[in-house]
Structures are given as structure tokens and as C-alpha cells.
Amino acid sequence: MRTLLERIAGHARLHPERPALTDDRCTLGYAALHGEIEWLSALLKGQRIALLLSNSCAWAALDLAILRLGAICIPIPPFFSDGQLQHLLADARPDLIITDQPQRLAVLLPISTAQSVAVAGQRLTWLRISGTSMDSLPAHTAKLTYTSGTTGRPKGVLLTGAAMEKVTSSLSEAVQASPDDRTLSLLPLSTLLENIGGLYAPLYNGAHACLPDLADCGINGSSGVDPALLMAAVNRFRPSSTIVVPQLLKAMIEAAEAGYRAPQSLRFVAVGGAHSVPMLIDHARRAGLPAYEGYGLSETCSVASLNLPERERLGSVGRPLPHVEARVADDGGCL
């Protein structure tokens, strides 16, 4: 991810006060973000560093600092059950976990030391794990991302910085991203789709990424979604784009039908994470939501194809992104 970090440094030199990240606690301009990355990368110690915390400027700064350090970042989805979390930790074997929920981890892990550190306006706990015995991972591994998949047991996927950067650049090209963009994260940053589309892509292009705690947006994991709070958050941050799963799109449609209107700034709602029936996309359009379905897998480093304005086919997942090569097999499947 050297190019991404270099571009952030370039934005910091040319536009130091331009907003880079915003959450409910603070806003970091590009110069402040660059400084936070440099400070944290010098402070961090570890080969595998896990993040278990809500969406925030702190999450983003730590993720980028781990990349700068050259360590392996292990994002932990906050919605994982304790059983899934235990499996992930046993599989990934982090030597440092940074979290906003230390009480949850205290009963699951042999912790050797705990330290409180303020990051981007948020006080977090750094937990050093005792007795960690690491197996070797392939060279150039930058991220170990987990998905619950269809079985409920987390599966880890190893990603290089070069692969993540290629998707970031390709996605930016496809959507014609610009520094005037303002994105809103409505999925956990611990999911690869949001990590790349909601964080890396806007920063790559000198844009503004809004990263509120999802609970403040009416999104509470297994507890469901509050459509009114969700649309209130969209109107509060006034994004030009956001990424949602079909469940969230349904909630946005429900809110729109109840009288909530999306801001005029919103021009692109990417829908992924699960299959969307054409009726849902059509319903969203009639509710004033510019929804476009895409497709990707953790194994393809997130987004592989995407419908775009004036380049779409309803019921499809769109055309492959510029970095993707797709072939049709003899049986009609995709290679």
C-alpha cells in the first residue's frame, strides 16, 4: 500500500486542512491524518495487530499505521459471536489487540499487559497477548481478513498490499472518483468491502470519508436496523456515495416511503455483500435512491464487478472492474 500512503502524504502537503476523516468525535484533515499515521507507526510494536473496535477515525488511522509499519493487520468484525471471536483469535494468533471493548476480551485471552492510549480523540486499550506462538505466513501479507461465510465459522483470507491497492485504484477509476467526493461508511470497517471502498478509495483520491459509530446510525448488528435513524445519519453527513447490503437498502427504502428523503448530494449507493433481486434495485430507484449492484469476494480482494450509471444491466452484477479479467466457461459459468 505504498502508493496509498504516498498519496495521503501528498494530499497532506498540498491540502493540509482538507478533511480526510470524520466521526462523531473529531475531524482529521490530511495533515493531521498523516501525522497520526506516522506517530502510531512509530509507537506500534507487533507482527500481527488485531483491531476490535467500532467505526471511527481511530480505526482508520490504526489500520493505515499498521500498513505503514509493515505488520499484518487483522480486522475483527464486532458483530462476531464469542465463539466466532475465539476461533478467529486461535487461528490468527495476534500478538497485539487494540480495542474499545477490553472487558469482552479479558475473559477469552491470556493477556500479559494492558495499556490505555488515546488515538484520534478516542481512548483505546492495547492488549499484549502472552504465549502467542506464530506460524509463518507468506511474504508480503498485509492483511488477514475474516468472513463468517455461509457456515458461521470465520474463514481467514490473506491479502497483499499490492492486491488491495490494485482494487482501490481500479474502483476509483470505474466510479470516476474525485477529491470532491464524501463517502459514508454504513458497514463495519472490519469488512473488506467497506475497508477498501469506504476508506482506502476516498483517501486515495483526496476525498472525505465519514466513519460514524454504526450504533449512532441505527445499525445494531443482530438487533436490526432503525430506518429513521439510518436516514437521519445519511442526511446528517450528506455523502455523495455509500455502500450497503440488501438489508440496509430495504431499510432505506422503508424510511423513504415513510417520508424521509435522501440528500441531493447522494448520487451512488453501491449494493453488495449478498444477492439483490432486480425488484429491490428498481424499488430503490423509485424511492429516490441511486442503487447499483456489484459483486466481489474476499478471495478476489473485494469488488470485482459493478453496475454504473449509464453502464448497467438490471439483474446483473455489472461489468468487471478494469483490473479484472473474466472468461466464460463452456458450461456458461465464469472463469
C-alpha positions as CSV (number, residue, x, y, z in Angstrom):
1,M,0.0,0.0,0.0
2,R,3.0,2.3,-0.5
3,T,1.2,4.3,-3.2
4,L,-1.8,4.9,-1.0
5,L,0.4,6.1,1.9
6,E,2.4,8.3,-0.5
7,R,-0.8,9.8,-1.9
8,I,-2.1,10.6,1.6
9,A,1.3,12.3,2.3
10,G,0.9,14.2,-1.0
11,H,-2.6,15.4,-0.1
12,A,-1.2,16.5,3.3
13,R,1.4,18.7,1.6
14,L,-0.9,20.2,-0.9
15,H,-4.1,20.4,1.0
16,P,-3.3,20.1,4.7
17,E,-6.6,21.3,6.1
18,R,-8.8,19.4,3.6
19,P,-11.0,17.0,5.7
20,A,-9.8,13.4,5.3
21,L,-11.8,11.6,8.1
22,T,-14.8,12.4,10.2
23,D,-16.5,10.5,13.0
24,D,-18.8,11.6,15.9
25,R,-15.8,12.8,17.9
26,C,-13.5,14.7,15.5
27,T,-12.5,15.5,12.0
28,L,-8.9,14.9,10.8
29,G,-7.5,17.0,8.0
30,Y,-5.0,15.3,5.7
31,A,-2.0,16.8,7.5
32,A,-3.4,15.6,10.9
33,L,-4.1,12.2,9.5
34,H,-0.6,11.9,8.0
35,G,0.8,12.9,11.4
36,E,-1.3,10.4,13.2
37,I,-0.2,7.6,10.9
38,E,3.5,8.5,11.4
39,W,3.1,8.8,15.2
40,L,1.2,5.5,15.5
41,S,3.5,3.5,13.2
42,A,6.5,4.5,15.4
43,L,4.6,3.6,18.6
44,L,3.1,0.3,17.5
45,K,5.1,-2.9,18.2
46,G,4.0,-6.3,16.9
47,Q,4.0,-8.6,13.9
48,R,0.2,-9.2,13.8
49,I,-2.0,-6.5,15.2
50,A,-5.8,-7.0,15.5
51,L,-8.4,-4.3,15.6
52,L,-11.6,-4.9,17.5
53,L,-13.4,-1.5,17.7
54,S,-16.3,0.4,16.2
55,N,-16.0,2.5,13.1
56,S,-14.1,5.7,13.8
57,C,-11.2,7.9,12.8
58,A,-9.1,5.9,15.2
59,W,-9.9,2.6,13.4
60,A,-8.8,4.2,10.1
61,A,-5.6,5.8,11.5
62,L,-4.6,2.5,13.2
63,D,-5.2,0.4,10.0
64,L,-3.1,2.8,8.0
65,A,-0.4,2.9,10.6
66,I,-0.1,-0.9,10.6
67,L,0.3,-0.8,6.9
68,R,3.0,1.9,7.3
69,L,4.7,-0.3,9.9
70,G,4.7,-3.3,7.6
71,A,2.9,-5.5,10.1
72,I,-0.1,-7.6,9.4
73,C,-3.5,-6.0,10.2
74,I,-6.2,-8.4,11.5
75,P,-9.6,-6.6,11.5
76,I,-12.1,-8.3,13.8
77,P,-15.8,-7.8,13.0
78,P,-17.5,-6.5,16.2
79,F,-20.7,-8.5,15.3
80,F,-18.9,-11.8,15.6
81,S,-20.2,-14.1,18.4
82,D,-17.8,-15.0,21.2
83,G,-17.4,-18.4,19.6
84,Q,-16.5,-16.9,16.3
85,L,-14.2,-14.5,18.0
86,Q,-12.4,-17.3,19.9
87,H,-11.9,-19.2,16.6
88,L,-10.5,-16.2,14.9
89,L,-8.1,-15.4,17.6
90,A,-6.9,-19.0,17.8
91,D,-6.4,-19.1,14.0
92,A,-4.9,-15.6,13.5
93,R,-2.7,-15.5,16.7
94,P,-2.3,-11.8,17.1
95,D,0.4,-10.5,19.5
96,L,-1.4,-7.2,20.0
97,I,-5.1,-6.3,20.0
98,I,-6.4,-2.7,20.1
99,T,-9.9,-2.5,21.2
100,D,-12.7,-0.4,22.7
101,Q,-14.2,-3.4,24.4
102,P,-11.4,-4.9,26.6
103,Q,-13.9,-6.5,29.1
104,R,-15.1,-8.8,26.3
105,L,-11.5,-10.0,25.5
106,A,-10.4,-10.3,29.1
107,V,-12.4,-13.5,29.6
108,L,-11.2,-15.0,26.3
109,L,-7.5,-14.4,26.2
110,P,-4.3,-14.7,28.4
111,I,-3.4,-11.0,28.5
112,S,0.1,-10.1,29.6
113,T,-0.2,-6.3,29.6
114,A,-2.9,-3.7,29.0
115,Q,-2.2,-0.1,28.1
116,S,-4.5,2.9,27.5
117,V,-3.7,5.0,24.5
118,A,-5.6,8.0,23.0
119,V,-6.0,7.7,19.3
120,A,-7.8,10.4,17.2
121,G,-9.8,11.6,20.1
122,Q,-10.7,8.2,21.4
123,R,-9.2,6.3,24.3
124,L,-8.5,2.7,23.4
125,T,-7.0,-0.3,25.2
126,W,-3.9,-2.0,23.8
127,L,-3.7,-5.6,24.9
128,R,-0.5,-7.5,24.6
129,I,-1.2,-11.3,24.3
130,S,1.0,-13.7,26.2
131,G,2.2,-17.1,24.9
132,T,1.5,-16.3,21.3
133,S,3.2,-18.9,19.0
134,M,3.0,-17.8,15.4
135,D,3.1,-19.9,12.3
136,S,4.7,-18.4,9.3
137,L,2.7,-16.6,6.7
138,P,3.5,-15.8,3.1
139,A,5.8,-12.9,2.5
140,H,4.2,-9.5,1.7
141,T,1.0,-10.4,3.6
142,A,-0.5,-7.1,4.7
143,K,-4.0,-8.1,5.9
144,L,-5.7,-11.2,7.3
145,T,-9.4,-10.6,6.8
146,Y,-12.1,-12.8,8.1
147,T,-15.6,-13.5,6.9
148,S,-18.2,-15.8,8.5
149,G,-19.3,-17.0,5.1
150,T,-22.3,-19.3,5.0
151,T,-21.2,-21.7,7.7
152,G,-20.8,-19.3,10.6
153,R,-17.2,-20.3,11.2
154,P,-14.8,-17.5,10.3
155,K,-12.6,-18.0,7.3
156,G,-9.3,-16.1,7.0
157,V,-8.1,-14.7,3.7
158,L,-4.5,-13.4,3.3
159,L,-4.1,-10.3,1.2
160,T,-1.1,-8.4,0.0
161,G,-0.9,-4.6,0.0
162,A,-0.4,-4.7,-3.8
163,A,-3.7,-6.6,-4.3
164,M,-5.6,-4.1,-2.1
165,E,-4.1,-1.2,-3.8
166,K,-4.9,-2.6,-7.3
167,V,-8.6,-2.9,-6.3
168,T,-8.6,0.6,-4.8
169,S,-7.2,2.2,-7.9
170,S,-9.5,0.2,-10.2
171,L,-12.6,1.0,-8.2
172,S,-11.6,4.7,-8.2
173,E,-11.2,4.6,-12.0
174,A,-14.6,2.9,-12.5
175,V,-16.6,5.3,-10.4
176,Q,-14.7,8.3,-11.6
177,A,-13.8,9.3,-8.0
178,S,-12.7,12.8,-7.3
179,P,-11.5,14.9,-4.3
180,D,-15.0,16.4,-4.0
181,D,-16.4,13.0,-3.0
182,R,-17.8,12.5,0.5
183,T,-18.3,8.9,1.5
184,L,-20.3,7.5,4.4
185,S,-19.5,4.1,6.0
186,L,-22.6,2.2,6.9
187,L,-20.9,-1.2,7.1
188,P,-18.2,-2.2,9.6
189,L,-14.7,-1.1,8.5
190,S,-13.6,-4.6,9.5
191,T,-15.4,-6.0,6.4
192,L,-13.1,-5.9,3.4
193,L,-15.7,-4.2,1.1
194,E,-16.0,-1.2,3.4
195,N,-12.3,-1.2,4.3
196,I,-11.4,-0.7,0.6
197,G,-14.5,1.1,-0.8
198,G,-15.3,3.3,2.2
199,L,-11.7,4.1,3.4
200,Y,-8.9,3.4,1.0
201,A,-10.7,4.6,-2.1
202,P,-11.7,8.0,-0.8
203,L,-8.2,8.7,0.8
204,Y,-6.5,7.5,-2.4
205,N,-8.4,10.3,-4.2
206,G,-8.1,13.0,-1.6
207,A,-11.7,12.8,-0.7
208,H,-13.5,12.8,2.7
209,A,-14.5,9.6,4.5
210,C,-17.2,9.8,7.2
211,L,-16.9,6.9,9.7
212,P,-19.5,7.2,12.4
213,D,-20.2,4.6,15.0
214,L,-22.8,2.4,13.3
215,A,-25.0,2.3,16.5
216,D,-25.5,6.1,16.1
217,C,-26.8,5.3,12.6
218,G,-29.4,2.9,13.9
219,I,-27.4,-0.2,12.9
220,N,-27.0,-2.6,15.7
221,G,-25.8,-5.9,14.2
222,S,-28.2,-8.7,15.1
223,S,-30.6,-6.3,16.8
224,G,-31.6,-5.0,13.4
225,V,-31.8,-1.5,11.8
226,D,-33.8,1.6,12.7
227,P,-34.7,3.1,9.3
228,A,-35.4,6.5,10.7
229,L,-32.0,6.8,12.4
230,L,-30.3,5.4,9.3
231,M,-31.7,8.0,7.0
232,A,-31.1,10.7,9.7
233,A,-27.5,9.8,9.6
234,V,-27.4,9.9,5.8
235,N,-28.9,13.4,5.9
236,R,-26.5,14.5,8.7
237,F,-23.4,13.5,6.8
238,R,-24.7,14.3,3.3
239,P,-22.5,11.8,1.4
240,S,-22.1,11.6,-2.3
241,S,-21.8,7.8,-2.0
242,T,-22.2,4.9,0.4
243,I,-22.1,1.1,0.4
244,V,-24.9,-1.1,1.7
245,V,-26.0,-4.7,1.9
246,P,-29.5,-5.5,0.7
247,Q,-30.9,-5.4,4.3
248,L,-29.8,-1.8,4.7
249,L,-31.1,-0.9,1.3
250,K,-34.5,-2.3,2.3
251,A,-34.4,-0.1,5.5
252,M,-33.5,3.0,3.4
253,I,-36.5,2.2,1.1
254,E,-38.8,1.8,4.1
255,A,-37.6,5.2,5.5
256,A,-38.1,6.9,2.2
257,E,-41.6,5.5,2.0
258,A,-42.2,6.9,5.4
259,G,-41.3,10.4,4.2
260,Y,-37.5,10.6,4.7
261,R,-35.7,11.8,1.6
262,A,-32.1,11.2,0.7
263,P,-30.0,14.4,0.3
264,Q,-29.4,15.7,-3.2
265,S,-25.7,15.0,-2.6
266,L,-26.2,11.2,-2.7
267,R,-25.5,10.1,-6.3
268,F,-24.3,6.5,-5.8
269,V,-25.4,3.7,-3.5
270,A,-23.3,0.5,-4.1
271,V,-25.1,-2.6,-3.1
272,G,-23.2,-5.8,-2.3
273,G,-22.5,-8.5,0.3
274,A,-25.4,-10.6,-0.9
275,H,-27.6,-11.1,-3.9
276,S,-30.1,-8.4,-4.7
277,V,-33.2,-9.2,-6.7
278,P,-33.9,-6.8,-9.5
279,M,-37.1,-5.7,-7.9
280,L,-35.2,-4.4,-4.9
281,I,-33.0,-2.2,-7.0
282,D,-35.9,-0.9,-9.0
283,H,-37.8,-0.2,-5.8
284,A,-34.9,1.8,-4.5
285,R,-34.7,3.9,-7.7
286,R,-38.4,4.7,-7.4
287,A,-37.8,5.8,-3.8
288,G,-35.1,8.2,-4.9
289,L,-32.1,6.0,-4.0
290,P,-29.5,5.7,-6.8
291,A,-28.7,2.0,-6.1
292,Y,-26.3,0.0,-8.2
293,E,-25.4,-3.7,-7.6
294,G,-21.9,-5.1,-7.6
295,Y,-20.1,-8.3,-6.8
296,G,-16.9,-9.4,-5.1
297,L,-15.3,-11.9,-2.7
298,S,-12.7,-11.6,-0.1
299,E,-10.7,-14.1,-2.3
300,T,-10.8,-11.5,-5.1
301,C,-9.8,-8.8,-2.7
302,S,-13.4,-7.4,-2.6
303,V,-15.1,-5.7,-5.6
304,A,-14.7,-7.5,-8.9
305,S,-17.7,-6.1,-10.9
306,L,-20.1,-3.2,-10.5
307,N,-23.0,-1.6,-12.3
308,L,-22.5,2.1,-13.0
309,P,-24.7,4.9,-14.2
310,E,-25.4,4.5,-17.9
311,R,-23.4,1.3,-17.8
312,E,-25.7,-1.2,-16.2
313,R,-28.0,-4.2,-16.7
314,L,-30.7,-4.7,-14.1
315,G,-30.4,-8.2,-12.6
316,S,-26.7,-8.4,-13.3
317,V,-23.7,-7.5,-11.1
318,G,-22.3,-5.2,-13.7
319,R,-19.1,-5.2,-15.8
320,P,-15.8,-6.4,-14.4
321,L,-13.6,-3.6,-13.0
322,P,-10.6,-2.5,-15.1
323,H,-8.2,-4.8,-13.2
324,V,-10.3,-7.9,-13.6
325,E,-10.1,-10.4,-16.4
326,A,-13.2,-12.7,-16.8
327,R,-13.9,-15.5,-19.2
328,V,-17.0,-17.6,-19.9
329,A,-16.6,-21.3,-19.5
330,D,-18.1,-23.8,-21.9
331,D,-21.0,-24.5,-19.5
332,G,-21.8,-20.8,-19.2
333,G,-20.1,-20.2,-15.9
334,C,-17.5,-17.6,-15.3
335,L,-13.8,-18.4,-15.1
